[in-house]
Amino acid sequence: MIGVYGGTFNPVHFGHLRTGLEVLELFELQQLRLIPCRLPAHREQPDVEPEQRLAMLQLASAATPGFYVDRRELDREGPSYMVDTLRSLRDEYPDHSLILFIGTDAFAGLSHWYQWQHLFDYAHIVVMTRPQHDLPVLTAYLQQRLCVDKRLLSQQLAGLLLFQTVTALDIAATAIRALITQGLSPQFLLPDAVIDYIRQHQLYLSPRQDSECKQSNF
């Protein structure tokens, strides 16, 4: 089975990485594809270039067997629609089960995704939940796809919905960017290699810091 984990990764942090490692192991994936989006369809465009977000993701994941950074959305023009990404992966892997991993916030807005019902044509969807999280009320369409045994995902190529509890590290990229903008340290929230890259390229600085070309002291 091949996992798909998309996002802006602006920047990638230990919350992303810990979750990715857990699903890689829990679902015995051959690989987990980490896919940074070029142009988010449901949020503001990141102020950091796509290639820089890709580079940080590569640095963060390099030492983890099974993680594979996939740049296909960066090479595709227009908004980064997940249905297009899954369709292209299905063309490459016609005989593999594909699993799209999303968080509870993304799942809550799933009905607003472009051609969201077609996601199930190409992949299973696993919603990563926090411990003690109450499951949402599902529509009849989703209820008929719900399964509780992850072993079933390997027995068909696509079409099922499963909820999986994962470790919830309360880390947010928004908060990390805010720390750096204030000149504070994000250490222990993201890998040192990513911090070094942020320093080197002076990312997430405040306008004043940027205009003065000051290196952040974190």
C-alpha positions as CSV (number, residue, x, y, z in Angstrom):
1,M,0.0,0.0,0.0
2,I,1.1,3.5,-0.7
3,G,0.2,6.5,1.5
4,V,-0.4,10.0,0.4
5,Y,0.1,12.9,2.9
6,G,-0.3,16.4,1.4
7,G,-0.1,19.9,2.8
8,T,1.6,23.2,2.5
9,F,4.4,22.2,5.0
10,N,5.1,25.9,5.7
11,P,7.3,24.8,7.4
12,V,7.3,21.1,8.0
13,H,7.5,20.3,11.7
14,F,7.5,17.4,14.2
15,G,3.7,17.2,14.2
16,H,3.8,16.3,10.5
17,L,6.7,13.9,10.8
18,R,5.5,12.0,13.9
19,T,2.1,11.5,12.3
20,G,3.6,10.4,9.1
21,L,5.9,7.9,10.8
22,E,2.9,6.4,12.8
23,V,0.7,5.8,9.8
24,L,3.7,4.5,7.8
25,E,4.1,1.8,10.5
26,L,0.5,1.2,11.5
27,F,-0.6,0.6,7.9
28,E,2.6,-1.2,6.9
29,L,3.0,1.1,3.9
30,Q,5.5,0.5,1.2
31,Q,6.0,4.3,1.2
32,L,4.4,7.4,2.4
33,R,4.3,10.1,-0.3
34,L,4.8,13.6,1.3
35,I,3.3,16.0,-1.3
36,P,3.7,19.8,-0.8
37,C,1.1,21.7,-2.7
38,R,2.0,24.5,-5.1
39,L,-1.2,26.5,-4.9
40,P,-3.6,25.6,-2.1
41,A,-7.2,25.5,-3.2
42,H,-8.7,26.3,0.2
43,R,-6.3,28.6,1.9
44,E,-4.1,31.6,1.2
45,Q,-1.0,31.2,-0.9
46,P,2.1,30.7,1.3
47,D,4.6,33.5,1.3
48,V,7.4,31.1,1.0
49,E,8.2,29.7,-2.4
50,P,7.1,26.2,-3.2
51,E,10.7,25.1,-4.0
52,Q,11.8,26.3,-0.5
53,R,9.0,24.4,1.2
54,L,10.0,21.3,-0.9
55,A,13.6,21.7,0.2
56,M,12.6,21.9,3.9
57,L,10.5,18.8,3.5
58,Q,13.4,16.9,1.9
59,L,15.7,17.9,4.7
60,A,13.2,16.8,7.3
61,S,12.4,13.4,5.8
62,A,15.8,12.4,4.4
63,A,16.7,10.1,7.3
64,T,13.4,8.2,7.5
65,P,13.1,5.1,5.4
66,G,9.7,4.9,3.7
67,F,9.2,8.7,3.4
68,Y,9.2,9.9,-0.2
69,V,8.9,13.5,-1.1
70,D,6.8,13.9,-4.2
71,R,6.9,17.1,-6.2
72,R,4.1,16.5,-8.7
73,E,1.9,19.3,-7.4
74,L,4.7,21.8,-7.8
75,D,5.1,20.8,-11.4
76,R,1.4,21.2,-12.2
77,E,-0.1,24.5,-13.2
78,G,-3.1,25.9,-11.4
79,P,-4.6,25.1,-8.0
80,S,-3.4,21.9,-6.3
81,Y,-6.5,19.7,-6.4
82,M,-6.0,16.4,-4.5
83,V,-8.3,14.5,-7.0
84,D,-5.8,15.3,-9.8
85,T,-2.9,14.1,-7.6
86,L,-4.6,10.8,-6.8
87,R,-5.6,10.3,-10.4
88,S,-2.0,10.7,-11.5
89,L,-0.8,8.3,-8.7
90,R,-3.4,5.8,-9.7
91,D,-2.1,5.9,-13.3
92,E,1.4,5.1,-12.0
93,Y,0.2,2.4,-9.5
94,P,-2.8,0.7,-11.0
95,D,-2.4,-2.4,-8.8
96,H,-1.6,-0.8,-5.5
97,S,-4.0,0.3,-2.7
98,L,-3.7,4.0,-2.2
99,I,-4.5,5.7,1.1
100,L,-5.0,9.5,1.4
101,F,-4.3,10.6,5.0
102,I,-6.0,13.8,6.2
103,G,-6.7,15.4,9.5
104,T,-10.0,16.1,11.2
105,D,-10.1,19.7,10.1
106,A,-9.6,18.8,6.5
107,F,-12.2,16.0,6.8
108,A,-14.7,18.5,8.2
109,G,-14.4,20.6,5.0
110,L,-14.2,17.6,2.6
111,S,-17.4,18.4,0.9
112,H,-15.9,21.7,-0.3
113,W,-13.0,20.0,-2.0
114,Y,-13.0,19.9,-5.8
115,Q,-14.7,16.7,-7.0
116,W,-14.4,15.3,-3.5
117,Q,-16.5,12.3,-4.1
118,H,-14.1,11.2,-6.9
119,L,-11.4,10.9,-4.3
120,F,-12.8,7.5,-3.4
121,D,-12.4,6.4,-7.1
122,Y,-8.7,6.5,-6.7
123,A,-7.9,5.9,-3.0
124,H,-9.1,5.1,0.5
125,I,-9.3,8.0,2.9
126,V,-8.0,7.6,6.5
127,V,-8.9,10.5,8.9
128,M,-6.2,10.9,11.5
129,T,-7.9,11.8,14.8
130,R,-6.7,12.8,18.3
131,P,-7.2,10.4,21.3
132,Q,-10.7,10.6,22.7
133,H,-11.9,12.4,19.6
134,D,-15.6,12.0,18.9
135,L,-16.4,10.8,15.4
136,P,-18.4,13.2,13.3
137,V,-21.9,12.4,12.1
138,L,-21.5,10.9,8.6
139,T,-23.7,11.3,5.6
140,A,-25.2,8.2,4.1
141,Y,-22.6,8.4,1.3
142,L,-19.7,8.3,3.8
143,Q,-21.4,5.8,6.1
144,Q,-21.6,3.2,3.4
145,R,-17.8,3.5,2.9
146,L,-16.9,3.4,6.6
147,C,-14.8,0.4,7.8
148,V,-13.1,-0.2,11.2
149,D,-10.5,-2.9,10.2
150,K,-7.5,-1.4,8.5
151,R,-6.6,-4.8,7.0
152,L,-9.5,-4.3,4.6
153,L,-7.7,-1.4,3.0
154,S,-5.2,-3.8,1.4
155,Q,-7.9,-6.0,0.0
156,Q,-9.3,-3.5,-2.4
157,L,-7.6,-0.6,-4.3
158,A,-9.8,2.3,-3.1
159,G,-13.1,3.4,-1.8
160,L,-13.1,3.0,2.0
161,L,-13.1,5.4,4.9
162,L,-11.4,4.7,8.2
163,F,-10.7,6.8,11.3
164,Q,-7.3,6.2,12.9
165,T,-6.1,7.7,16.3
166,V,-2.6,9.1,16.1
167,T,-0.4,10.9,18.6
168,A,-1.5,14.5,18.8
169,L,1.5,16.8,19.0
170,D,0.1,20.3,19.5
171,I,2.4,22.0,17.0
172,A,1.2,24.4,14.4
173,A,3.1,25.9,11.5
174,T,1.3,29.2,12.0
175,A,2.7,29.4,15.6
176,I,6.2,28.5,14.4
177,R,6.1,31.3,11.8
178,A,4.9,33.7,14.5
179,L,7.8,32.7,16.8
180,I,10.4,33.3,14.0
181,T,8.8,36.6,13.1
182,Q,9.2,37.7,16.7
183,G,12.8,36.6,16.7
184,L,12.1,33.7,19.1
185,S,13.5,30.2,18.8
186,P,11.4,27.3,17.2
187,Q,13.9,24.7,18.5
188,F,12.3,21.4,19.4
189,L,9.3,22.1,17.2
190,L,10.9,21.2,13.9
191,P,14.2,19.5,12.8
192,D,17.4,21.3,13.3
193,A,18.2,21.0,9.5
194,V,15.0,22.8,8.8
195,I,15.8,25.6,11.3
196,D,19.2,25.9,9.6
197,Y,17.6,26.3,6.2
198,I,15.2,28.9,7.6
199,R,18.1,30.8,9.0
200,Q,20.2,30.6,5.8
201,H,17.3,31.8,3.6
202,Q,16.0,34.3,6.1
203,L,12.4,32.9,5.9
204,Y,9.5,34.1,8.0
205,L,11.1,37.4,9.0
206,S,9.1,40.4,9.9
207,P,9.1,43.2,7.3
208,R,11.5,45.2,9.5
209,Q,13.9,42.3,9.8
210,D,13.7,41.6,6.1
211,S,14.3,45.2,5.1
212,E,17.4,45.4,7.4
213,C,18.6,42.0,6.1
214,K,19.1,40.8,9.7
215,Q,19.5,37.2,10.5
216,S,17.1,36.0,13.1
217,N,18.8,35.2,16.4
218,F,16.9,32.0,17.1
